[in-house]
Amino acid sequence: MDKLKKFGLMEKIVHELEDLKNSQQAIIQKIAKIEVDNIDLGDKRLEKDLPDMHQRVADNLDTIAAILEDFAKQTDEYSNKNNIAALKEQEALAN
């Protein structure tokens, strides 16, 4: 795989990880809203299961954030090491 193609794939993965992180944050917010709404309702099943769900999603979010941070750093390092900006300019001039 050539360097530009590899970098493009790395950037795509960074964006997908960002989307995944945002989705997990939205799920946490939805669970929290249900927990608040259930304060008045008092449904036992929700009281029992929602805190565990909240914790599992929060743990997933922490893992995703760590992976994203590491992979974004790796992507930046790859870009710098392989002078991706110059390669993009050369490709643009060739087209």
C-alpha positions as CSV (number, residue, x, y, z in Angstrom):
1,M,0.0,0.0,0.0
2,D,1.4,3.4,-0.9
3,K,2.0,6.0,1.7
4,L,-0.9,8.3,0.7
5,K,-3.3,5.5,0.5
6,K,-2.2,4.2,4.0
7,F,-2.5,7.7,5.4
8,G,-5.9,8.1,3.9
9,L,-7.1,4.9,5.6
10,M,-5.6,6.0,8.9
11,E,-7.4,9.3,8.7
12,K,-10.6,7.4,7.9
13,I,-10.2,5.3,11.0
14,V,-9.6,8.4,13.1
15,H,-12.9,9.9,11.9
16,E,-14.7,6.6,12.5
17,L,-13.3,6.5,16.0
18,E,-14.4,10.1,16.6
19,D,-17.9,9.1,15.4
20,L,-18.0,6.1,17.7
21,K,-16.9,8.3,20.6
22,N,-19.7,10.8,19.9
23,S,-22.2,7.9,19.6
24,Q,-21.2,6.6,23.0
25,Q,-21.5,10.0,24.5
26,A,-25.0,10.3,23.1
27,I,-25.9,6.9,24.6
28,I,-24.6,8.0,28.0
29,Q,-26.8,11.1,27.8
30,K,-29.8,9.1,26.9
31,I,-29.3,6.6,29.7
32,A,-28.8,9.5,32.1
33,K,-32.1,11.1,30.9
34,I,-34.0,7.8,31.4
35,E,-32.4,7.5,34.9
36,V,-33.6,11.0,35.8
37,D,-37.1,10.4,34.4
38,N,-37.3,7.2,36.4
39,I,-36.7,9.0,39.6
40,D,-40.4,10.0,39.5
41,L,-41.6,6.8,37.9
42,G,-39.7,4.4,40.2
43,D,-39.6,1.4,37.9
44,K,-37.6,-1.4,39.6
45,R,-36.2,-2.9,36.5
46,L,-34.9,0.5,35.3
47,E,-33.5,1.2,38.7
48,K,-31.7,-2.2,38.7
49,D,-30.3,-2.3,35.2
50,L,-29.7,1.4,34.1
51,P,-26.7,2.0,36.4
52,D,-24.9,-1.1,35.1
53,M,-25.6,-0.1,31.5
54,H,-24.4,3.4,32.2
55,Q,-21.2,2.1,33.7
56,R,-20.5,-0.3,30.8
57,V,-21.1,2.4,28.2
58,A,-18.9,4.8,30.2
59,D,-16.1,2.2,30.3
60,N,-16.4,1.7,26.5
61,L,-16.2,5.4,26.0
62,D,-13.0,5.5,28.1
63,T,-11.5,2.7,26.0
64,I,-12.6,4.4,22.7
65,A,-11.1,7.7,23.8
66,A,-7.8,6.1,24.7
67,I,-7.7,4.2,21.3
68,L,-8.6,7.4,19.5
69,E,-5.9,9.4,21.2
70,D,-3.2,6.8,20.5
71,F,-4.3,6.2,16.9
72,A,-4.6,10.0,16.1
73,K,-1.0,10.4,17.5
74,Q,0.2,7.5,15.4
75,T,-1.5,9.0,12.3
76,D,0.2,12.4,12.9
77,E,3.6,10.8,13.4
78,Y,3.1,8.8,10.2
79,S,2.2,12.0,8.4
80,N,5.3,13.8,9.7
81,K,7.7,10.9,9.1
82,N,6.5,10.3,5.5
83,N,6.0,14.0,4.6
84,I,2.4,13.4,3.6
85,A,1.8,17.1,2.9
86,A,4.5,17.1,0.2
87,L,3.2,13.8,-1.3
88,K,-0.3,15.3,-1.5
89,E,1.1,18.4,-3.3
90,Q,3.0,16.1,-5.8
91,E,-0.1,14.1,-6.4
92,A,-2.1,17.3,-7.0
93,L,0.4,18.6,-9.5
94,A,0.5,15.3,-11.3
95,N,-3.3,15.4,-11.8
